[in-house]
């Protein structure tokens, strides 16, 4: 019987422990990248005809900012397909965000078994590997290994709720616009970016490319739905390339809640071993 891909990554004795948890951290960073909702998310495509066409670059950028999702807390359950170097696996992500403070992610596999848990703050990153009883604890700058120093904590929050990355909404960006979409593009300290925005001023796609480091990321938002007072994508597809490593993540939100009381349980058992 073909062994589960996550089990191969995390438990194969021929893979060094440090290397396997670094790969897990890579996936966590890309995803990061839930409390129980009272009811299942009902997917209803949203068509917003109230947004008026802006005429100047400044007014376009302001219109996009007004359509960003503003929240205190966010929780979601996402059915997720991972493709790491051609090996695929289905997992479930429970994601909780305390805006500006922390992102908590639990990754479960077959039969609801938790295989990993991650906690990201503006200053640090901790990932626990439940299957090998090891953990990695790094400063937030560890992310720069995979994404470059243009990426910060707010970037991760933005991508998980379908927002535009704040730094891309700047006056130096080039803008092209017609009735079907608006394209913002530019260079952010060596990071080439392109932002595709629909006529409703919601972000449809984010493209980031750092040619010098061989890194690229494409995030596509699909099937926008109404979740309380917010409009968010119910499907987020992420495609990442870091030199010769390719990772694809397809998130499908089945539950979404905003501004509820949340807990972020995270404690490392004494028996767990730190790895580099």
MOZITA-V926487 format. One line per field, one symbol per residue. ss: DSSP state (A for helix, B for strand, O for the rest). psi: psi as a letter, one per 20 degrees, with the letter a starting at -180 (. if undefined). A space follows every 10 residues. Layout:
ss=???
psi=???
//
This chain:
ss=OOOOAAAAAA AOOOOOAAAA AAAAAAAAAA AOOOOOOOOO OOOOBOOOOO OOOOOOAAAA AAAAAAOOOO OOBBBBBBBB BBBBOOBBBB BBBBBBBBOO OBBBBBBBOA AAOBBBBBBB OOOBBBBBBO OOOBBBBBBA AAAAAAAOOO OOAAAAAAAA AOOOOAAAOO OOOBBBBOOO BBBBBBBBOO BBBBBBBBOO OOBBBBBBBB AAAOBBBBBB BBBBBBBOOB BBBBBBBBBB BBOOBBBBBB BBBBBBBBOO OOOOOOOOOO OOBBOO
psi=ppqpghhggh ioiipqghgg hhghhggghh gm.qrpqhqq poooppooji oqpqhrgghg ghhghhjqop rgqpqqpppp ppookipqqp rppopppopi gqppppoqbq kjpphqpqpp rihrppppoh hilrqpoqrh ihhhhhiqji paghgggghi jjrqpgiimr iiqqppqaih rpopqaonli opqpppprij kqphqpppon hhjkpqpppp pqmprpncjq pqpippppoq pndjpppppo popippqqlr pqqmpopoqh iqpqq.
//
